[in-house]
Amino acid sequence: MKETLWEYLYFTPAEKRGIIVLFSLICLVFALPFLWSSFSSESISYDASAFEAEISEWETNLIQVDSSGRKKYFERNWDYEPSYKKKKTYVKKNKKKKEEIIIKPFSFDPNTATKSELMALGLPQRVVETLINFREKGGQFRKREDLKKVYGLKDEWYGALEQHIRIEKIKNEEQQFSENNYSAGKKDFRKEPGIIENNKKDTSEKPKETFPKKEYDDKPLIIDINNSTADEFQKLRGIGPSYSKRIINYREALGGFYNVSQISEVYGLPDSTFQSIKGYLIQGMDNPKIRQININSVSAEELKKHPYLSWKQANAIVKYRGEHGTFESLDELDKIYALSPELRTKLRPYLRIN
């Protein structure tokens, strides 16, 4: 071990001399500042007065520039308060004064007055032009209040003019047309068939067309909802051929009515009409039995044809029967979640289990 370490620490004579020289130079560099201070006895002094004078002059100029800048800053009426504390002042712009409208009323007819006459009343030009445009498009003033409809006409102006408005009676358009044609010799309505000069009806006038009206029997009606025909339903007020046919078709689809209120379920029948005829409807004592469906043998396709059932509900009944066996009672329908309590109540009279 010692021999191996000695091999690493062994230096040749030349290497030893080099190490000694290098170490000597390092020591000399570190000792040089101390040697220099010890050898130099005189202390070196610098004259910094000129430099300090320049610095003071620069600071003086800087202060003057800053003060002048701050003076201009304050001349702008600004302050150092935060923006949220500043009170905003709004300067109102000078608006042009509106011209005062002075109404100078005199008697005039708004249907015939000229533009100069309307301007002489003191009305603004835009209001006058609006009124004239209204007349040019065929508009007429039939009464004083119609003048209020002119766009831009204020109520106070109308109040000043109201008592001075003079509107001549406007002839009926048909009367004007008749008089114009008669005076021109084109057509004389007074000599038309059915009208003579003394304004009496001509005996040769053709009779007016008459349309057959539905006759209602004033006697009290009693309609059996399960045995009455479509013609018998039409005797009720508000029931025509269309509604009577729908009632019969709905009765056949259900398998018969077991309650008068089922008439209100007919498609398109207004509730007001049902309320008006409800008092004339009865379920006769000699009614045929309600057509019932055997839910233990019927298929889903046949069951969905009933108006109260959808395909989903009919399929749920058949599927429940396939999973739990035949129905022993109609109460088992309560276990089918697809059937609501209201639907089960309405559907029960039409179902049987054998």
MOCORBEL-V987632 format. One record per residue. N is the residue number from 1. OMEGA is omega in whole degrees, 0 to 359 (none if undefined). D_FIRST is the distance of its C-alpha to the first C-alpha in Angstrom with 2 decimals. Layout:
((N OMEGA D_FIRST) (N OMEGA D_FIRST))
//
This chain:
((1 180 0.00) (2 181 3.76) (3 181 5.38) (4 179 5.19) (5 180 6.28) (6 179 8.53) (7 180 10.01) (8 182 11.25) (9 182 12.64) (10 176 14.31) (11 176 18.12) (12 179 20.96) (13 181 23.85) (14 180 26.04) (15 179 23.61) (16 180 23.24) (17 180 27.05) (18 180 27.50) (19 181 25.33) (20 180 27.35) (21 181 30.64) (22 180 29.83) (23 179 28.93) (24 179 32.17) (25 179 34.28) (26 179 33.07) (27 180 34.00) (28 181 37.31) (29 181 38.24) (30 183 37.74) (31 185 39.69) (32 180 42.51) (33 180 44.78) (34 178 44.69) (35 182 45.44) (36 179 48.27) (37 180 49.96) (38 181 49.83) (39 183 51.35) (40 183 54.13) (41 182 56.67) (42 178 59.37) (43 182 59.28) (44 179 60.14) (45 181 62.94) (46 177 64.32) (47 183 67.93) (48 182 67.81) (49 180 71.48) (50 181 72.51) (51 179 69.80) (52 178 70.82) (53 178 74.48) (54 180 73.69) (55 180 71.83) (56 178 74.78) (57 180 77.22) (58 180 75.22) (59 178 75.15) (60 178 78.92) (61 181 79.66) (62 179 77.45) (63 180 79.38) (64 179 82.71) (65 181 81.77) (66 180 80.57) (67 179 83.76) (68 178 86.00) (69 180 84.15) (70 178 84.48) (71 176 88.16) (72 181 88.74) (73 180 86.79) (74 179 89.13) (75 180 92.21) (76 179 91.48) (77 176 92.27) (78 176 88.79) (79 184 86.98) (80 180 83.52) (81 177 84.43) (82 184 82.55) (83 182 84.30) (84 178 85.01) (85 183 86.95) (86 176 89.05) (87 181 92.60) (88 177 93.65) (89 181 97.01) (90 179 98.99) (91 180 101.58) (92 178 104.49) (93 178 105.52) (94 179 109.09) (95 178 110.78) (96 178 114.02) (97 178 116.86) (98 178 118.50) (99 178 122.07) (100 179 124.43) (101 179 126.50) (102 181 130.08) (103 177 132.24) (104 190 135.82) (105 169 137.54) (106 184 140.76) (107 179 142.24) (108 177 140.46) (109 183 139.92) (110 179 136.23) (111 185 137.40) (112 183 139.46) (113 179 138.26) (114 181 137.00) (115 180 133.73) (116 178 135.51) (117 179 137.27) (118 177 134.05) (119 180 132.36) (120 176 135.38) (121 181 134.59) (122 180 131.40) (123 177 129.00) (124 184 125.76) (125 181 125.80) (126 179 123.07) (127 179 125.09) (128 180 128.23) (129 177 126.46) (130 180 125.06) (131 181 128.57) (132 177 130.10) (133 178 127.38) (134 179 128.13) (135 182 131.83) (136 178 131.18) (137 176 129.21) (138 181 132.21) (139 180 131.50) (140 175 134.41) (141 183 134.87) (142 177 137.15) (143 185 136.97) (144 184 135.85) (145 180 132.60) (146 181 131.45) (147 179 130.82) (148 183 127.86) (149 179 126.05) (150 184 125.75) (151 178 122.09) (152 180 121.54) (153 183 124.87) (154 183 124.17) (155 181 126.13) (156 176 127.59) (157 179 128.95) (158 179 130.51) (159 179 132.01) (160 184 133.74) (161 191 135.10) (162 185 135.98) (163 183 139.60) (164 180 140.28) (165 179 139.16) (166 181 142.13) (167 177 141.42) (168 180 144.29) (169 180 144.59) (170 182 142.65) (171 176 144.63) (172 182 143.25) (173 180 141.60) (174 179 143.83) (175 178 146.91) (176 181 145.91) (177 181 145.28) (178 181 148.63) (179 181 150.59) (180 181 148.98) (181 180 149.67) (182 180 153.19) (183 180 154.08) (184 179 152.74) (185 182 154.80) (186 186 151.77) (187 179 151.93) (188 182 154.09) (189 182 152.37) (190 180 155.64) (191 178 157.20) (192 177 154.37) (193 180 155.23) (194 180 155.10) (195 178 155.80) (196 189 159.26) (197 180 160.55) (198 175 161.43) (199 174 157.86) (200 181 159.06) (201 178 157.37) (202 181 158.94) (203 181 160.28) (204 182 159.03) (205 182 155.40) (206 178 153.30) (207 179 152.13) (208 179 148.47) (209 179 146.23) (210 181 145.68) (211 182 142.62) (212 179 142.86) (213 179 141.44) (214 181 139.91) (215 179 142.45) (216 178 141.32) (217 181 143.41) (218 179 144.14) (219 179 144.46) (220 181 141.48) (221 173 139.05) (222 183 137.17) (223 176 134.54) (224 189 133.04) (225 182 129.44) (226 184 129.17) (227 183 132.64) (228 178 133.65) (229 179 133.64) (230 179 132.28) (231 180 135.78) (232 176 136.20) (233 181 132.91) (234 177 134.18) (235 178 136.98) (236 179 134.45) (237 180 134.00) (238 180 130.78) (239 178 130.40) (240 181 131.13) (241 183 130.80) (242 181 127.05) (243 181 126.23) (244 178 128.67) (245 179 127.07) (246 180 123.57) (247 180 124.79) (248 181 126.21) (249 179 123.06) (250 178 120.82) (251 179 123.04) (252 181 122.77) (253 179 118.98) (254 188 118.60) (255 179 121.11) (256 177 123.54) (257 174 123.44) (258 180 123.13) (259 180 123.25) (260 183 125.10) (261 180 121.92) (262 177 120.50) (263 181 122.87) (264 181 120.69) (265 180 117.83) (266 185 119.77) (267 174 117.85) (268 182 119.05) (269 180 121.67) (270 179 121.61) (271 178 121.39) (272 178 124.45) (273 179 126.47) (274 180 125.35) (275 181 126.27) (276 182 129.73) (277 186 130.49) (278 183 128.75) (279 181 131.97) (280 184 133.81) (281 177 131.25) (282 172 131.48) (283 187 130.02) (284 180 133.14) (285 181 133.71) (286 180 134.58) (287 173 131.35) (288 180 129.82) (289 177 126.66) (290 179 123.37) (291 184 121.70) (292 182 118.63) (293 177 115.50) (294 184 114.11) (295 177 110.39) (296 182 109.69) (297 184 110.86) (298 177 110.68) (299 180 108.00) (300 180 105.86) (301 179 107.70) (302 183 111.07) (303 182 109.83) (304 179 108.39) (305 179 111.91) (306 185 112.98) (307 183 113.03) (308 187 111.09) (309 171 108.09) (310 179 105.36) (311 180 103.46) (312 182 100.46) (313 178 102.67) (314 179 104.70) (315 178 101.55) (316 179 100.12) (317 181 103.25) (318 180 103.12) (319 178 99.37) (320 179 99.78) (321 179 102.54) (322 182 100.29) (323 186 97.47) (324 180 99.62) (325 183 102.75) (326 179 106.31) (327 175 107.38) (328 181 109.15) (329 177 110.24) (330 178 110.24) (331 179 108.19) (332 177 105.16) (333 179 105.21) (334 181 103.77) (335 180 100.44) (336 187 100.18) (337 180 98.29) (338 181 99.60) (339 179 103.09) (340 178 103.69) (341 179 106.12) (342 180 108.70) (343 180 108.52) (344 178 108.89) (345 180 112.00) (346 187 113.58) (347 188 112.66) (348 182 113.74) (349 184 117.51) (350 183 116.68) (351 173 114.47) (352 184 115.25) (353 177 113.33) (354 none 115.96))
//
